[in-house]
């Protein structure tokens, strides 16, 4: 019988899902150019400008720059090329999608009381996509480390009595029991033992040491990645113009995050006399998050010069997650080859936790060349190392993970430069973006080149933009044991079309 004393320690669960690892923090830190076409065409350098629906989500003071109430939306087409690199092997894949990325409205109230210092008040709402997580990639390479190190890591120290199937027990029931009563680590050790990858040194119930059944020198790894999801931000805005000189504004931001990842790992190339070979391991993850943040912003007008300042509070995201796993292997028993498939068909649901993304400060300046055009510069800094994870009832694991993040992440600095040239009712726009990598081990920066055109028809306007963004990130194959890194270099080519109407 399975040790019933586990029921008395059900509340002691220190191992959590792999989804709370650095890979997912890297994903959630993503930020892209997904605003209006005018905003995108100028690389998002709108901190000192305002007067654009997406700019309101950057600097809340920007809504009182509008002279008239306005409504608009943006549709985008994105083509994405992803190149994976793993131990010298590279492979590219291409994907595309079409999405409605932005919609917003601003209501402007001009004050007719000339004795009041408040010239104009505005209220607005803008929803836009912060980042999309849609991508497909395949990682290929040869490694001297095997998947056995993953299962040995989680099995180490766990009494063997947890891993066999006893009378009238099924894979599904034991996997669920271990997850509920012992935690994530026991489930991984169970999968490794039931697929013959690991064995105990003795079959005594109290045995806690294990060895690998795989024999190899180097092995071939293939990891197929398929992820989908989105991080959306809705900004509820209020702004005012004081003495025709100072714009002040505040945003209450509502964040909604959804992320789905399907990772299929396959290992081959073991020695011909290896008792176990050709390992397939599939992990599915779904994350759902909701949260809030606040922005405070100001724009100071000095003749043709504009100066902007924005403080973004930390983002407080409450995230719930669920996972699903299965594993397969080929093994030889007394000269007979078997294909073992372990599929518990169980969805693990985890207690929600809080992810806090760090605060950000943005400094901006813009120069207006009368009615001919403008030039704008934004600089922002966010210390990704200050990201933290916590659980309401406490979690030593999350506390330790938070303390370790400064080893991986550093300051995230972004420089945006954008310009616009107008002749009659047509505007030509261009911009560049450079963003340092939040991961310390990667020195390559995110870089974007943007341009576009706008047509002003008086009561309405039409804008078109093109963005090419290059970024590169490191990820780990697995959270522990086989945690070797691979790199995904993404090239985004995006065309956006916006239509705005003055109300």
Secondary structure by P-SEA (a helix, b strand, c coil): cccccccccccccccccccccaaaaaaaacccccccaaaaaaccccccccccaaaaaacccccccccccccccccbbbbbbbbbbcccbbbbbbbccccccccbbbbbbbbccccccccccccbbbbbbcccccccccccccccccaaaaaaaaacccccccccccccccaaaaaaaaaacccaaaaaaaaaaaaccccccccccccccccccccccbbbbbbbbbbbbbbbbbbbbbbbbccccbbbbccbbbbbbbbbbbbbbbbccccccccccbbbbbbbbbbbbccbbbbbbbbbbcccbbbbbbbbcbbbbbccccccccccccccccccccbbbbbccbbbbbcbbbbbbbbbbbbbbbbbcccccbbbbbbbbbcccccccccccccaaaaaaaaaccccccbbbbbbbbbbbbcccbbbbcbbbbbccccccccbbbbbbbcbbbbbccccccccbbbbbbbbbbbbccccccbbbbbbbbbbbbbbbbbbbcc
